[in-house]
Amino acid sequence: MKHIDIKELLSSKELIGNTVTVCGWVRTSRNSKSVAFVELNDGTCLKNIQIVIEKGSSEYKEPRVGMSLKVTGTAAAGRGDTVEINTAPSGVEILGGCPPEYPLQKKGHSLEFLRSIPHLRGRTNTFNAVWRVRSVLAQAIHRYFQSNNYVYINTPLITGSDCEGAGEMFQVTVNGFTNEYKTEEEYYANDFFGQRAGLSVSGQLEGEVAAMAMGKIYTFGPSFRAENSNTPKHLAEFWHIEPEIAFAELPDVIEIAEDMLKHVITELLEKCPDELAFFDAHFEKGLVERLRELVSHEFGRVTYTEAIELLKNSGEDFVYPVEWGCDLQTEHERYISEKVFKKAVFVTDYPKEIKSFYMKQNPDGKTVAAVDLLVPGVGEIIGGSEREADYDKLIAAMEERSMNLDLYSDYLDLRRYGSVPHGGFGLGFERLIMYTTGMSNIRDVILYPRTVGSIR
């Protein structure tokens, strides 16, 4: 079906006076005695194009909101700096009808209501803008790593090991409910893989395997966590960016994380001005200025121990008490980034007990070479570390957690055959989208959110 994208038409003044064809969905429709005005959107940009239909014919059928149309007419200069299409009823073809009970008849629907119709909410301005920001950010991330000599790696989604060691994995099985098996071992022995399998919580362990051959790699794909959490920041299925870098120590990881984040946000500011202006106006006043501020300053740095002292001496009445060894909560993270540093800040060297087994142990015996990036308005957005490259120390850390070493034999072998200092980080893609749009609920930045008790 030959037609021109509305985005292209609105930006191509040389098409004015020519006959053009556009397709899209009706956003609004107004009628006078002799003329009808239809706002059409095809999803290629936030703006609609106005169709001016000269009735004057018995052929005219009024387009209703929600219908899909193919319109052929003359491109003309509209009010201001816009373009519209003038046409006759014969130039309007209804591709798909729409009944009066179409749920998006009116403007101003709540986000909660729109979550109940995920298959239609993309036709609103809010989600039209969210999906486009998501697309631009994804391409910017790929562009950053590809231009810096990283190899894009696809890690497995079905795995026999738990990267985080927390046990919050979805089980993968072909065995239905049965009383046939007497023990758990017998059950798994007769399953598809002959052992317990689950959906991956992270591609990091396999990413390290690739980095030990390719030097610098990144993964960008879905991760799954069976965490019984129903907060606005958690999903059971989310997208994850995870670079792994050989011959890198913690300062290198920190430098790369800052450079990457600044790059993708700068590209977003350049490519999505209309979308960001929309979010600034309707969801978070000052959003654009906040993003510009982020990319214009060097990020701060503080150790976990220093951060705890800052929090204890703050005079703030935190909901969660602060003591050395506690995991920082969002209220703590936001205080550090918003009140103390007033910008993005890296927190390093966390207690080993609250971090994962694979993180490099510091000489003090109490902390690990971990880093979290805290940003104003959100809190943690990136988590990373230098990985433990010493075979014996890694074994000891795993045994302390009573982990089954047999499940990690490939990972351990990396420390036996040419081990090198290496590190990486993880960036939750949906949380990045929340940060750059001002959307407050993670369910509103993914097409179909997967959460506790809810799948559609």
C-alpha positions in Angstrom: 0.0 0.0 0.0 1.9 3.1 -1.2 1.7 6.0 1.2 4.0 8.5 2.9 4.8 8.6 6.6 3.1 11.5 8.4 6.4 12.4 10.0 8.0 12.7 6.6 5.1 14.8 5.2 5.2 17.2 8.2 8.9 17.8 7.7 8.8 18.1 3.9 7.5 21.5 2.8 8.5 20.7 -0.8 5.5 18.4 -0.9 3.1 21.2 -0.5 0.9 21.4 -3.6 1.5 17.8 -4.5 -1.0 14.9 -4.3 -0.1 12.6 -1.4 -1.4 9.5 0.3 -1.3 8.9 4.1 -2.6 6.2 6.3 -3.4 6.3 10.0 -5.9 6.1 12.8 -8.5 8.8 13.5 -7.7 10.7 16.8 -10.5 13.3 16.5 -13.2 14.1 14.0 -15.2 17.4 13.8 -18.0 18.3 11.4 -19.5 21.4 10.0 -22.2 21.7 7.3 -19.8 21.5 4.4 -16.4 20.5 5.8 -15.1 17.8 8.1 -11.8 18.0 10.0 -10.1 14.8 10.9 -6.9 14.4 13.0 -4.9 11.4 11.7 -1.9 9.7 13.4 0.1 6.8 12.0 2.6 6.4 14.9 5.6 7.8 13.1 5.6 10.9 15.2 3.8 12.5 18.1 2.0 15.1 15.9 -1.2 14.4 14.0 -1.9 15.6 10.5 -5.2 17.4 9.8 -7.4 16.1 7.0 -9.8 18.7 5.6 -12.6 16.9 3.8 -14.9 19.0 1.5 -18.2 17.1 1.9 -20.4 18.2 -1.0 -21.2 14.6 -2.0 -23.5 11.8 -1.0 -20.4 9.6 -0.9 -19.3 11.2 2.4 -19.2 8.9 5.4 -18.2 10.4 8.7 -14.9 9.0 10.1 -15.2 8.0 13.7 -12.5 8.0 16.3 -10.5 4.8 16.2 -11.1 4.1 12.5 -8.2 3.5 10.2 -8.1 5.5 7.0 -6.2 5.8 3.8 -6.4 9.4 2.6 -5.4 10.8 -0.8 -5.4 14.6 -1.4 -3.4 17.7 -1.9 -0.8 18.7 0.7 -1.4 22.3 1.8 0.2 24.7 4.3 -1.8 24.7 7.5 -1.9 27.1 10.3 1.5 28.1 11.7 4.2 25.9 10.3 2.0 22.8 9.8 0.9 20.8 6.8 -2.6 19.5 6.1 -4.3 17.5 3.4 -7.3 18.8 1.5 -9.4 16.1 -0.1 -12.9 15.1 -1.3 -14.9 12.2 0.2 -13.7 10.0 -2.7 -10.2 10.5 -1.4 -11.0 8.9 2.0 -11.0 5.1 2.2 -12.0 3.4 5.4 -9.6 0.6 6.0 -11.0 -0.6 9.3 -14.2 0.4 10.9 -14.6 1.1 14.7 -17.7 0.8 16.8 -19.0 3.7 19.1 -17.8 1.8 22.2 -14.2 2.3 21.3 -12.6 2.8 24.7 -10.4 5.8 23.7 -13.2 8.1 22.6 -12.3 10.8 25.2 -9.0 12.4 26.3 -7.6 12.3 29.8 -7.8 8.6 30.6 -5.8 7.6 33.7 -2.7 5.4 33.3 -4.4 2.8 35.5 -7.3 2.6 33.0 -4.9 2.4 30.0 -3.1 -0.5 31.7 -6.3 -2.4 31.3 -6.2 -2.0 27.5 -2.5 -2.6 26.7 -3.4 -3.5 23.1 -4.8 0.0 22.5 -2.9 2.3 24.8 -0.2 2.9 22.2 -2.7 5.1 20.3 -2.6 7.7 23.0 0.0 10.5 23.0 1.6 9.2 26.1 2.4 5.8 24.9 3.1 6.9 21.4 5.9 9.0 23.0 7.0 6.2 25.4 7.4 3.6 22.6 9.4 6.1 20.5 11.7 7.0 23.3 12.2 3.3 24.0 13.2 2.7 20.3 15.6 5.7 20.2 17.3 4.7 23.4 17.7 1.1 22.3 19.4 2.2 19.0 21.6 4.7 20.9 22.8 1.9 23.2 23.7 -0.3 20.3 25.4 2.5 18.5 27.5 3.4 21.6 28.8 -0.1 22.1 29.2 -0.9 18.4 31.2 2.3 17.8 33.5 1.4 20.8 34.5 -2.1 19.5 32.1 -4.2 21.6 30.7 -7.4 20.2 27.0 -7.9 20.6 26.3 -11.3 22.3 23.1 -13.2 22.7 23.2 -15.1 26.0 20.8 -18.0 26.7 17.4 -17.4 28.3 17.2 -20.9 29.7 19.9 -21.7 32.2 20.9 -24.2 34.9 22.6 -21.6 37.1 21.4 -18.6 39.1 23.6 -15.6 38.4 22.5 -13.7 41.5 22.4 -16.7 43.7 19.1 -15.6 45.2 17.0 -18.4 44.0 14.3 -16.1 42.5 14.1 -17.9 39.1 11.2 -19.1 37.0 11.3 -22.8 36.6 11.4 -24.2 33.0 9.8 -27.7 32.8 7.9 -30.0 30.5 6.6 -32.1 33.4 3.1 -31.3 34.4 1.5 -32.0 37.8 2.0 -35.6 38.8 2.5 -38.0 41.7 4.7 -40.2 39.6 8.0 -39.0 41.0 8.9 -39.7 44.6 11.8 -37.2 45.0 12.9 -33.9 43.5 16.0 -35.5 42.0 13.8 -38.1 40.2 11.5 -35.3 38.9 14.3 -33.3 37.4 16.1 -36.4 36.0 13.1 -37.1 33.9 12.6 -33.5 32.8 13.6 -32.1 29.4 17.2 -31.2 30.3 17.7 -34.0 32.8 18.3 -31.4 35.6 16.6 -28.3 37.0 16.4 -25.4 34.6 15.1 -21.8 34.8 14.7 -18.6 33.0 17.8 -16.4 33.2 17.9 -13.6 35.7 21.0 -12.1 33.9 23.3 -12.8 31.0 26.3 -11.8 33.0 27.9 -15.2 33.6 27.7 -16.2 30.0 28.7 -12.7 29.0 32.0 -13.1 31.0 32.6 -16.3 28.9 32.3 -14.3 25.7 34.5 -11.4 27.1 37.3 -13.9 27.9 37.5 -14.5 24.2 36.3 -11.3 22.5 37.6 -8.7 25.0 34.6 -6.4 25.1 31.0 -7.6 24.7 27.6 -6.5 25.6 24.2 -8.2 25.9 20.8 -6.6 25.4 17.9 -8.8 26.0 15.2 -10.0 28.5 15.8 -11.1 32.0 13.3 -12.8 34.3 13.0 -12.6 38.1 10.3 -14.4 40.2 10.5 -11.8 42.9 7.2 -11.5 44.7 7.4 -7.7 44.6 4.5 -5.5 43.5 6.2 -2.1 43.5 6.2 0.5 40.7 9.9 -0.3 40.0 9.7 -4.1 39.6 8.7 -6.4 36.7 9.0 -10.2 36.4 10.2 -9.7 32.8 12.4 -6.8 31.9 15.2 -5.8 29.5 18.8 -5.7 30.5 21.9 -4.1 29.1 25.1 -5.8 30.4 28.6 -5.0 29.0 31.5 -7.2 30.2 35.0 -5.9 29.7 38.3 -7.9 29.9 41.4 -6.2 31.2 39.3 -3.7 33.2 39.3 -2.8 36.8 36.6 -0.9 38.8 37.7 2.6 37.8 37.4 1.5 34.1 33.9 0.1 34.7 32.9 3.4 36.3 34.3 5.5 33.4 32.5 3.4 30.8 29.2 3.5 32.6 29.3 7.3 32.8 30.3 7.7 29.2 27.6 5.3 28.0 24.8 7.0 29.9 25.8 10.5 28.8 26.0 9.3 25.2 22.5 7.7 25.1 20.8 10.6 26.9 22.5 13.2 24.6 21.3 11.3 21.6 17.8 11.1 23.1 17.7 14.9 23.6 18.7 15.4 20.0 16.3 12.9 18.4 13.2 13.2 20.6 12.6 16.9 21.4 8.9 16.7 20.9 8.5 13.6 23.0 10.6 15.0 25.8 8.8 18.3 25.7 5.5 16.4 26.1 6.8 14.5 29.1 8.1 17.7 30.6 4.7 19.4 30.2 2.5 16.5 31.4 4.5 14.2 33.7 7.6 15.9 35.2 8.2 19.6 35.1 11.8 20.3 34.5 12.6 16.9 32.9 14.5 18.2 29.9 16.6 20.5 32.1 17.3 17.6 34.5 18.6 15.5 31.6 20.7 18.3 30.2 22.1 18.8 33.7 23.0 15.2 34.0 25.1 15.1 30.8 26.8 18.4 31.5 28.5 17.5 34.8 31.0 14.9 35.9 29.4 12.3 38.1 30.3 12.3 41.8 32.0 9.5 43.6 31.7 8.3 47.2 32.4 5.0 49.0 29.6 3.1 50.7 31.3 3.8 54.1 31.4 7.5 53.4 27.8 7.4 52.2 26.6 5.8 55.5 28.3 8.5 57.5 26.7 11.2 55.4 23.3 9.6 55.9 23.8 9.1 59.7 24.8 12.7 60.1 22.1 14.1 57.9 19.5 14.7 60.6 16.9 13.1 58.3 14.2 10.8 59.7 14.5 7.9 57.3 11.9 5.2 57.3 14.7 2.6 57.1 17.4 3.0 59.8 21.0 3.5 58.5 23.9 1.4 59.8 27.1 0.1 58.2 26.1 -3.2 56.5 22.6 -2.2 55.6 21.5 -2.3 52.0 20.8 1.3 50.8 17.1 1.9 50.2 15.6 4.3 47.6 15.2 7.0 50.2 18.9 6.8 51.1 20.0 6.7 47.4 17.9 9.8 46.6 19.2 11.7 49.6 22.8 11.1 48.5 22.2 12.1 44.9 19.7 14.9 45.4 20.6 16.5 48.7 24.3 15.8 49.1 25.8 15.8 45.6 22.9 17.3 43.7 23.9 15.2 40.6 24.5 11.6 39.6 26.9 9.9 41.9 28.8 6.5 42.0 28.8 4.6 45.3 31.6 2.1 45.6 33.0 -0.6 47.9 29.9 -2.2 49.4 30.0 -4.8 52.2 30.5 -8.2 50.7 27.5 -9.7 52.6 25.0 -7.6 50.7 26.5 -8.1 47.2 26.8 -11.0 44.8 29.3 -13.9 45.0 31.2 -12.9 41.8 32.4 -9.5 42.9 36.1 -8.9 43.5 37.0 -9.0 47.2 38.8 -5.9 48.4 42.0 -6.2 50.5 40.2 -5.1 53.7 38.3 -8.4 53.7 35.0 -6.7 54.4 34.1 -5.0 51.1 33.9 -5.8 47.4 34.8 -3.7 44.4 31.1 -3.0 43.6 29.5 0.2 42.2 26.0 1.6 42.0 25.1 4.7 40.0 22.5 6.8 41.8 20.7 9.5 39.9 18.4 12.3 41.2 14.7 11.5 41.1 15.1 7.7 40.8 18.0 6.4 42.9 19.9 3.4 41.6 20.0 3.0 37.8 23.2 1.0 37.2 24.8 -1.7 39.3 28.2 -3.2 38.5 31.6 -4.4 39.8 35.0 -5.7 39.1 34.6 -9.5 38.9 36.6 -11.8 41.1 39.4 -13.2 38.9 41.1 -15.3 41.6 40.0 -18.9 41.5 40.5 -19.7 45.2 38.7 -16.5 46.4 35.8 -17.1 44.1 35.5 -20.7 45.4 35.6 -19.5 48.9 32.8 -16.9 48.3 30.6 -19.5 46.7 31.1 -22.0 49.5 30.2 -19.4 52.0 26.9 -19.1 50.3 26.5 -22.9 50.1 26.3 -22.8 46.3 26.4 -25.9 44.1 29.8 -25.5 42.4 29.0 -28.2 39.8 26.5 -25.8 38.2 29.2 -23.2 37.7 32.0 -25.3 36.3 32.4 -23.3 33.1 32.4 -20.1 35.0 35.1 -21.3 37.4 37.2 -22.6 34.5 37.6 -19.0 33.3 39.7 -18.4 36.4 41.9 -21.4 35.6 42.6 -20.8 32.0 44.2 -17.3 31.4 42.2 -15.4 34.0 42.4 -11.6 33.7 41.0 -8.6 35.6 37.6 -7.8 34.2 34.3 -6.1 35.1 31.0 -4.9 33.9 27.6 -3.5 34.9 23.9 -4.0 34.4 21.4 -1.3 33.3 17.7 -2.1 33.6 16.3 -0.7 30.3 12.9 0.0 31.7 14.3 2.0 34.6 16.3 4.1 32.1 13.1 4.8 30.2 11.4 5.8 33.4 14.3 8.1 34.2 14.3 9.8 30.8 10.5 10.2 30.5 9.4 10.9 34.1 7.0 8.0 34.0 6.6 6.8 37.6 5.4 3.3 37.1 7.5 0.7 35.3 4.3 -0.9 33.9 3.9 2.1 31.7 7.2 1.8 29.8 6.9 -1.8 28.4 4.4 -3.1 25.9 2.9 -5.9 28.1 4.0 -5.7 31.7 4.6 -9.0 33.6 4.0 -8.6 37.3 2.9 -10.7 40.3 -0.5 -12.2 39.6 -0.9 -10.5 36.3 -0.2 -11.8 32.7 -2.0 -10.9 29.6 
